[in-house]
Amino acid sequence: MNYTSIGVLRPCLLPAGVEGAALANLQSPSTATGRAVLKILLVVAELEREQTSERTSQKAAWRASKGLKNGGQILGYDVDPDNPGIPTVNDQERDLVLLIYKTYLETDSYKRTAETLNQRGYRTKSYVSRRGSARGGQLFKDTTICRTLANPFYIGKVRHHDQLFDGQHESIVPLELWEQVRRVIGNKGGTRNRQQNLHVFRLQGLVRCGECGSYMSPYYGYGRGRIPYFYYQCTKRQHQGSCSMANVPARPLEDVIARRLNQLSREDCTVERLVKEAMAGTAELTANLEQRRRDLQTQRTQVQGKIDALVESIADRRTALKSVGKRIVELEEQKEQLDDEVLDLDMEIEATKRKAVSAGALSASLTTFGDLYQEAVPGEQRELIQLRVNQLVWTPDEIRLSLLDGEEAAVTAVQREATVGSPDVGFN
């Protein structure tokens, strides 16, 4: 155990009456002199940690300036054991990288590029880590395609933070093809930002897919005459294509939720009561979510421990790699699933904490939700909805509202057209 660890653990152990003693000297932390020595050692340990971090950063910058790669596996290249800083080209993966760039030019879409590659049987780079773990070999996602298309390593450059240096490795992608892809991405990105600013997504962070449980994120597209339309799309469908839930037009959904909230507020609630109940509900919900996150982290630690134990048994030659390789892959997949669940919880916790607003901001007014909503600008309307709604689960047949004060309310479609764009939706 190092001195930094002692400094973290000691405040937790002292209330329980647990003290420590140094075996290497006679100074005890239970005395004034011992505590002073411990503090000095902690300062020295912190200095050493920061100096190590600085040296590592400086070395990475120096390696990049010399055109050497700084760790990590890259599709299209294999690590040369004799010269790790200059990877060698993998001929089969070179063809796959070029196919990614050319397919993107044809589809003009990260997602459709990933779907095309997956349908043809291609997978991400497979390799074995230094600890003997099998990695990669997964389906392509839109984020994987995005990173591949943005990596200047393929044109012979090495990036360190915001700087680019000439690399010593062989390039894969011709400069003309790289620039063509960057122009397409740049043009599309600029349009997206301008168009998406035309609409405030009032339910952002609140909508969940009723089929797979993932969040539904805001997106936009074009209709006839290049008119932009805005919608919510299942995140799992967007990134993996494994959910069949249809897109939900944004404005009709937002309007029907606002009308339902106005209905509820007229029944028995004032804005002051809504805010106070939202504050209380948010605190309890946040505590439950954080407990769930701690449980997941504990499970992840246990899974990682099992992986490390298997790797150690292989290193000590107690177990053959062939006999435990499959189990290691299963555990890695389980760990990735836990990581995804933790990420979803982090997003939910952040969204919940944003709703914990001060009740005093609205306590002076006893007007109803509907009165305030009608007078508010779109950004303020979003805040009012976030103040009332915990989440809503969308299905074609029903919208299930979960409110911050613990109530639940359902919004049911009158006819199927209403679920895909018509605002004609009735209430239970």
C-alpha positions as CSV (number, residue, x, y, z in Angstrom):
1,M,0.0,0.0,0.0
2,N,1.4,3.4,-0.9
3,Y,1.2,6.7,1.1
4,T,-1.6,8.1,-1.1
5,S,-3.8,5.1,-0.3
6,I,-3.1,5.5,3.4
7,G,-4.2,9.2,3.2
8,V,-7.5,8.2,1.6
9,L,-8.2,5.3,4.0
10,R,-7.1,6.9,7.3
11,P,-10.1,9.4,7.6
12,C,-12.5,6.4,7.1
13,L,-10.8,4.2,9.7
14,L,-10.3,6.8,12.5
15,P,-14.0,7.0,13.5
16,A,-14.0,3.2,14.0
17,G,-11.0,3.5,16.3
18,V,-8.7,1.8,13.8
19,E,-5.1,3.2,13.8
20,G,-2.0,2.2,11.8
21,A,1.6,2.0,12.7
22,A,4.6,2.2,10.4
23,L,6.8,-1.0,10.5
24,A,9.8,0.7,8.9
25,N,10.2,3.3,11.7
26,L,9.1,4.1,15.3
27,Q,6.8,7.0,14.4
28,S,3.1,6.3,15.1
29,P,0.3,8.3,13.5
30,S,-1.4,8.4,16.8
31,T,1.1,11.0,18.0
32,A,1.6,14.6,16.8
33,T,5.0,13.9,15.4
34,G,3.8,10.8,13.6
35,R,0.9,12.7,12.0
36,A,3.3,15.4,10.9
37,V,5.6,12.8,9.3
38,L,2.6,11.2,7.6
39,K,1.5,14.5,6.1
40,I,5.0,15.2,4.8
41,L,5.1,11.8,3.2
42,L,1.7,12.4,1.6
43,V,2.9,15.6,0.1
44,V,6.0,13.9,-1.2
45,A,3.8,11.1,-2.7
46,E,1.5,13.6,-4.4
47,L,4.5,15.4,-5.8
48,E,5.8,12.1,-7.1
49,R,2.5,11.3,-8.7
50,E,2.2,14.7,-10.5
51,Q,5.8,14.5,-11.7
52,T,5.2,11.0,-13.1
53,S,2.1,12.3,-14.9
54,E,4.1,15.2,-16.3
55,R,6.9,12.9,-17.5
56,T,4.3,10.6,-19.1
57,S,2.6,13.5,-20.9
58,Q,6.0,15.0,-22.0
59,K,7.1,11.6,-23.3
60,A,3.9,11.1,-25.3
61,A,4.3,14.6,-26.8
62,W,7.9,13.8,-27.7
63,R,7.0,10.5,-29.3
64,A,4.3,12.2,-31.4
65,S,6.7,14.9,-32.5
66,K,9.0,12.1,-33.8
67,G,6.1,10.5,-35.7
68,L,5.7,7.6,-33.3
69,K,2.3,6.1,-32.2
70,N,1.3,6.3,-28.5
71,G,-0.2,2.9,-27.7
72,G,-3.6,1.5,-28.7
73,Q,-4.8,-0.8,-31.5
74,I,-5.8,0.7,-34.8
75,L,-7.8,-1.0,-37.5
76,G,-5.6,-1.5,-40.6
77,Y,-2.3,-1.9,-38.6
78,D,-0.5,-4.5,-36.5
79,V,1.9,-3.7,-33.7
80,D,5.5,-4.5,-34.5
81,P,7.0,-6.1,-31.3
82,D,10.4,-4.9,-32.3
83,N,9.3,-1.3,-33.0
84,P,5.9,-0.6,-31.3
85,G,5.9,3.1,-32.3
86,I,5.8,2.3,-36.0
87,P,3.0,-0.2,-36.7
88,T,3.0,-2.3,-39.9
89,V,0.1,-2.3,-42.4
90,N,-2.3,-5.3,-42.2
91,D,-3.1,-5.9,-45.9
92,Q,-6.6,-7.4,-45.2
93,E,-7.6,-4.7,-42.8
94,R,-6.2,-2.0,-45.2
95,D,-8.9,-3.1,-47.7
96,L,-11.5,-2.8,-45.0
97,V,-10.4,0.7,-44.0
98,L,-10.7,1.8,-47.7
99,L,-14.1,0.1,-47.9
100,I,-15.3,2.2,-44.9
101,Y,-14.2,5.5,-46.5
102,K,-15.7,4.6,-49.9
103,T,-19.0,3.2,-48.4
104,Y,-19.4,6.4,-46.4
105,L,-19.2,8.5,-49.6
106,E,-21.9,6.3,-51.1
107,T,-24.3,6.3,-48.1
108,D,-23.5,9.7,-46.6
109,S,-24.3,8.1,-43.2
110,Y,-22.3,6.7,-40.3
111,K,-25.2,4.3,-39.4
112,R,-25.8,3.0,-43.0
113,T,-22.1,2.5,-43.4
114,A,-22.0,0.4,-40.2
115,E,-25.0,-1.6,-41.3
116,T,-23.5,-2.3,-44.7
117,L,-20.3,-3.6,-43.2
118,N,-22.1,-5.7,-40.6
119,Q,-24.3,-7.2,-43.3
120,R,-21.2,-8.2,-45.3
121,G,-19.8,-10.0,-42.3
122,Y,-17.1,-7.5,-41.4
123,R,-16.2,-6.9,-37.7
124,T,-14.0,-4.6,-35.7
125,K,-10.3,-5.4,-35.2
126,S,-9.7,-8.5,-33.1
127,Y,-6.6,-8.8,-31.0
128,V,-5.3,-10.3,-27.7
129,S,-4.3,-7.8,-25.0
130,R,-1.0,-8.1,-23.1
131,R,-2.9,-9.8,-20.3
132,G,-4.2,-12.4,-22.6
133,S,-7.8,-11.1,-23.0
134,A,-9.5,-11.4,-26.3
135,R,-10.7,-8.0,-27.5
136,G,-12.6,-6.6,-30.5
137,G,-14.4,-8.7,-33.1
138,Q,-17.6,-6.8,-32.5
139,L,-20.3,-5.3,-34.8
140,F,-19.5,-1.9,-36.2
141,K,-21.4,1.0,-34.7
142,D,-21.9,4.5,-36.1
143,T,-19.5,5.8,-33.4
144,T,-16.8,3.3,-34.6
145,I,-17.2,4.6,-38.2
146,C,-17.0,8.2,-37.0
147,R,-13.7,7.6,-35.2
148,T,-12.3,5.8,-38.2
149,L,-13.1,8.6,-40.6
150,A,-11.7,11.2,-38.3
151,N,-8.4,9.5,-37.5
152,P,-5.5,11.3,-39.4
153,F,-3.3,8.3,-38.6
154,Y,-4.6,6.8,-41.9
155,I,-3.0,9.6,-43.9
156,G,0.4,9.2,-42.2
157,K,-0.1,11.7,-39.4
158,V,0.2,11.3,-35.6
159,R,-2.1,13.4,-33.5
160,H,-1.3,14.6,-30.0
161,H,-4.1,16.8,-28.5
162,D,-4.7,19.5,-31.1
163,Q,-1.3,19.1,-33.0
164,L,-0.6,16.9,-36.0
165,F,2.9,15.5,-36.8
166,D,4.2,13.6,-39.8
167,G,4.3,9.9,-38.8
168,Q,6.9,7.3,-39.6
169,H,4.3,4.7,-40.5
170,E,2.9,3.9,-43.9
171,S,-0.4,5.7,-44.8
172,I,-3.4,3.7,-45.9
173,V,-5.9,6.3,-47.2
174,P,-5.0,8.5,-50.1
175,L,-5.1,12.2,-49.2
176,E,-7.6,12.9,-52.0
177,L,-10.1,10.4,-50.5
178,W,-9.5,11.7,-47.0
179,E,-10.2,15.3,-48.0
180,Q,-13.3,14.2,-49.9
181,V,-14.7,12.5,-46.9
182,R,-13.9,15.4,-44.6
183,R,-15.7,17.8,-46.9
184,V,-18.8,15.7,-46.9
185,I,-18.7,15.5,-43.1
186,G,-18.0,19.2,-42.7
187,N,-20.9,20.2,-45.0
188,K,-23.4,17.9,-43.3
189,G,-22.3,19.0,-39.8
190,G,-22.8,22.7,-40.5
191,T,-26.3,22.1,-41.9
192,R,-27.2,19.9,-38.9
193,N,-26.2,22.6,-36.4
194,R,-28.1,25.3,-38.2
195,Q,-31.3,23.3,-38.7
196,Q,-31.4,21.7,-35.2
197,N,-31.2,25.2,-33.7
198,L,-34.6,25.9,-35.4
199,H,-36.4,23.7,-32.8
200,V,-36.0,23.3,-29.1
201,F,-36.6,19.7,-28.1
202,R,-38.7,20.2,-25.0
203,L,-38.6,16.5,-24.0
204,Q,-34.9,16.0,-24.4
205,G,-33.5,13.5,-21.9
206,L,-37.0,12.3,-20.8
207,V,-38.2,10.0,-23.6
208,R,-37.5,6.2,-23.4
209,C,-38.2,3.6,-26.0
210,G,-41.0,1.3,-24.9
211,E,-39.5,-1.7,-26.8
212,C,-35.9,-1.8,-25.6
213,G,-35.8,0.8,-22.8
214,S,-33.1,3.0,-24.3
215,Y,-33.3,6.7,-24.4
216,M,-34.8,8.4,-27.5
217,S,-32.6,11.2,-28.6
218,P,-33.4,14.3,-30.7
219,Y,-32.6,14.2,-34.4
220,Y,-33.7,15.9,-37.6
221,G,-34.2,15.0,-41.2
222,Y,-35.7,16.4,-44.5
223,G,-39.1,15.9,-46.0
224,R,-40.4,17.0,-49.4
225,G,-39.0,20.2,-50.7
226,R,-36.0,19.9,-48.3
227,I,-38.2,21.0,-45.4
228,P,-36.6,20.0,-42.1
229,Y,-38.6,17.9,-39.6
230,F,-37.6,17.0,-36.1
231,Y,-38.1,13.8,-34.3
232,Y,-37.0,11.5,-31.4
233,Q,-35.2,8.3,-32.3
234,C,-34.3,5.3,-30.2
235,T,-30.6,5.5,-29.3
236,K,-30.1,1.7,-29.7
237,R,-31.7,1.8,-33.1
238,Q,-29.5,4.8,-34.1
239,H,-26.2,3.3,-33.0
240,Q,-26.8,-0.5,-33.4
241,G,-29.9,-0.8,-35.6
242,S,-31.2,-3.6,-33.3
243,C,-34.5,-1.9,-32.3
244,S,-37.5,-1.7,-34.5
245,M,-39.2,1.3,-32.8
246,A,-40.3,3.9,-35.3
247,N,-39.2,7.6,-35.1
248,V,-41.5,9.9,-33.1
249,P,-42.2,13.4,-34.6
250,A,-41.1,15.9,-31.9
251,R,-43.6,18.7,-32.1
252,P,-46.8,16.6,-31.9
253,L,-45.4,14.6,-29.0
254,E,-44.3,17.6,-27.1
255,D,-47.6,19.4,-27.6
256,V,-49.7,16.4,-26.4
257,I,-47.5,16.0,-23.3
258,A,-47.9,19.7,-22.5
259,R,-51.7,19.5,-22.8
260,R,-51.7,16.5,-20.5
261,L,-49.6,18.3,-17.9
262,N,-51.9,21.3,-18.1
263,Q,-54.9,19.0,-17.5
264,L,-53.2,17.5,-14.5
265,S,-52.2,20.9,-13.0
266,R,-55.8,22.2,-13.3
267,E,-57.1,19.4,-11.2
268,D,-55.4,20.0,-7.9
269,C,-51.9,21.4,-8.2
270,T,-50.3,24.9,-8.1
271,V,-46.8,25.6,-9.4
272,E,-45.5,26.0,-5.9
273,R,-46.7,22.5,-4.9
274,L,-45.4,21.0,-8.1
275,V,-41.9,22.4,-7.5
276,K,-41.7,21.4,-3.8
277,E,-42.9,17.8,-4.6
278,A,-40.5,17.7,-7.5
279,M,-37.6,18.6,-5.2
280,A,-38.5,15.9,-2.7
281,G,-39.0,13.3,-5.4
282,T,-35.8,14.2,-7.2
283,A,-33.7,13.7,-4.0
284,E,-35.2,10.2,-3.4
285,L,-34.9,9.2,-7.0
286,T,-31.2,10.4,-7.2
287,A,-30.4,8.4,-4.1
288,N,-32.0,5.2,-5.6
289,L,-30.2,5.7,-8.9
290,E,-26.8,6.2,-7.2
291,Q,-27.3,3.1,-5.1
292,R,-28.1,1.2,-8.3
293,R,-24.9,2.6,-9.8
294,R,-22.9,1.5,-6.8
295,D,-24.3,-2.0,-7.1
296,L,-23.4,-2.2,-10.8
297,Q,-19.9,-1.0,-10.0
298,T,-19.6,-3.7,-7.4
299,Q,-20.7,-6.3,-10.0
300,R,-18.2,-4.9,-12.5
301,T,-15.4,-5.2,-10.0
302,Q,-16.3,-8.8,-9.3
303,V,-16.3,-9.6,-13.0
304,Q,-13.0,-7.9,-13.5
305,G,-11.6,-9.9,-10.5
306,K,-12.7,-13.1,-12.2
307,I,-11.0,-12.0,-15.5
308,D,-7.8,-11.1,-13.7
309,A,-7.8,-14.5,-11.8
310,L,-8.2,-16.4,-15.1
311,V,-5.4,-14.3,-16.8
312,E,-3.1,-14.9,-13.8
313,S,-3.8,-18.7,-13.9
314,I,-2.8,-18.6,-17.6
315,A,0.4,-16.6,-16.8
316,D,1.3,-19.1,-14.1
317,R,0.6,-22.0,-16.5
318,R,-1.9,-23.5,-14.1
319,T,-4.6,-23.4,-16.9
320,A,-4.4,-23.6,-20.7
321,L,-5.5,-20.6,-22.7
322,K,-7.8,-22.8,-24.8
323,S,-9.8,-24.0,-21.9
324,V,-10.6,-20.6,-20.4
325,G,-10.5,-18.4,-23.5
326,K,-14.3,-18.7,-24.1
327,R,-15.0,-17.9,-20.4
328,I,-12.8,-14.8,-20.6
329,V,-14.7,-13.5,-23.7
330,E,-18.0,-14.1,-21.9
331,L,-16.8,-12.1,-18.9
332,E,-15.5,-9.3,-21.1
333,E,-18.9,-9.1,-22.7
334,Q,-20.6,-9.1,-19.3
335,K,-18.3,-6.3,-18.2
336,E,-19.1,-4.2,-21.3
337,Q,-22.8,-4.7,-20.6
338,L,-22.3,-3.4,-17.1
339,D,-20.4,-0.5,-18.4
340,D,-23.3,0.4,-20.7
341,E,-25.7,0.2,-17.8
342,V,-23.5,2.5,-15.7
343,L,-23.4,4.9,-18.6
344,D,-27.2,4.9,-18.9
345,L,-27.5,5.5,-15.1
346,D,-25.0,8.4,-15.3
347,M,-27.1,10.1,-17.9
348,E,-30.3,9.5,-15.9
349,I,-28.7,10.8,-12.7
350,E,-27.4,13.9,-14.4
351,A,-30.9,14.5,-15.9
352,T,-32.5,14.0,-12.5
353,K,-30.2,16.4,-10.8
354,R,-30.9,19.1,-13.3
355,K,-34.5,19.0,-12.2
356,A,-33.6,19.9,-8.6
357,V,-34.5,23.6,-8.9
358,S,-35.3,26.0,-6.1
359,A,-39.0,26.2,-5.1
360,G,-38.5,29.8,-4.3
361,A,-38.1,30.7,-8.0
362,L,-41.8,30.1,-8.6
363,S,-43.4,30.2,-5.2
364,A,-44.5,33.9,-5.6
365,S,-46.9,32.8,-8.4
366,L,-49.8,30.6,-7.8
367,T,-50.7,30.3,-11.5
368,T,-51.1,26.9,-13.1
369,F,-48.7,25.1,-15.3
370,G,-50.8,26.0,-18.4
371,D,-50.7,29.7,-17.7
372,L,-46.9,29.7,-17.3
373,Y,-46.4,27.4,-20.3
374,Q,-48.4,29.7,-22.6
375,E,-46.3,32.7,-21.7
376,A,-42.9,31.0,-21.8
377,V,-40.5,30.8,-24.7
378,P,-39.5,27.3,-25.9
379,G,-36.4,27.1,-23.7
380,E,-38.5,28.0,-20.6
381,Q,-41.2,25.5,-21.7
382,R,-38.6,22.8,-21.7
383,E,-37.6,23.8,-18.1
384,L,-41.2,23.6,-17.0
385,I,-41.7,20.2,-18.4
386,Q,-38.5,19.0,-16.9
387,L,-39.7,20.3,-13.6
388,R,-42.8,18.1,-13.7
389,V,-41.8,14.9,-15.6
390,N,-39.5,12.2,-14.4
391,Q,-39.6,10.3,-17.7
392,L,-42.1,9.1,-20.3
393,V,-42.1,5.7,-22.1
394,W,-43.2,5.8,-25.7
395,T,-45.0,2.9,-27.5
396,P,-47.3,3.2,-30.5
397,D,-50.3,2.4,-28.4
398,E,-49.6,4.4,-25.2
399,I,-47.4,7.0,-23.7
400,R,-46.7,6.3,-20.0
401,L,-45.9,9.4,-18.0
402,S,-43.9,9.1,-14.8
403,L,-44.1,12.4,-12.7
404,L,-41.7,13.6,-10.2
405,D,-44.3,13.6,-7.4
406,G,-44.8,9.9,-7.9
407,E,-48.0,10.1,-10.0
408,E,-48.4,8.3,-13.2
409,A,-50.6,9.2,-16.2
410,A,-51.3,7.6,-19.5
411,V,-51.7,9.2,-22.9
412,T,-53.4,6.9,-25.4
413,A,-53.5,7.2,-29.2
414,V,-57.0,7.7,-30.7
415,Q,-55.8,6.2,-34.0
416,R,-52.6,4.9,-35.4
417,E,-51.8,8.0,-37.4
418,A,-51.6,9.9,-34.1
419,T,-48.6,7.9,-33.0
420,V,-46.6,8.8,-36.1
421,G,-47.3,12.5,-36.4
422,S,-50.8,13.6,-35.9
423,P,-51.5,15.7,-32.8
424,D,-55.0,14.2,-32.4
425,V,-54.3,12.3,-29.2
426,G,-56.7,11.7,-26.4
427,F,-56.1,11.1,-22.7
428,N,-57.1,8.4,-20.2
